[in-house]
């Protein structure tokens, strides 16, 4: 961790990722989002009437020694807002975790709850927004309210080398973080395109991916083979030695 990151961690006041996650769960900066998440948790979806919804901000999840971060947009109303863990319990997670398993990052292919035994190795999963937003569209100020969480998270992940950005908003969030901590050129050369790789000021590298939403995966815009290649490259760029080339998803 460089001096800038050390100062960011000290300024944030969090000594560990566990302490940071406790603060995230207790956050109440966005009344609209808190009301929405609580109402979804109260009413529930018919298929999940027997669930006790999480209904709070969703903290990051994974390996504290991770060299790779997967950065998403925000929790889903009946996914992470229900289960309390990123990308767990909805269509996006059903697409993501089998690929992470094939790529050697996840201990199992299926993610159904925060108590299902899932372990991540070399990977941390988080998002630029921590509460489920109505229509999957957080307001700009709501995303701004979450900025300190991502800054502190990156500062505390001392071995972080590569960030996989899942969607444009995640990519923009990462670039904003780099601008705050290291500065960016006035005319940024860092374009959003699936599979694009960028080396950012401060030393982090990023790989861009389409978001694994049903809108992208059901239409074939994002296939499992495309997604697997993103995480295979992440391992290479992060210097992780384990060979994961033997099993490539067919579609």
PEVENDA-V339789 format. One record per helix or strand of 2 or more residues. SS is the DSSP state (hx for helix, st for strand). FROM is the first residue (numbers start at 1). LEN is the number of residues. If there is no record, write none. Layout:
[[SS:FROM:LEN] [SS:FROM:LEN]]
This chain:
[[hx:3:10] [hx:17:9] [hx:31:13] [hx:46:3] [st:61:2] [st:68:5] [hx:80:4] [hx:91:12] [st:123:5] [hx:134:3] [hx:140:6] [hx:147:10] [st:162:5] [hx:168:14] [st:197:3] [st:205:5] [hx:214:4] [hx:224:15]]
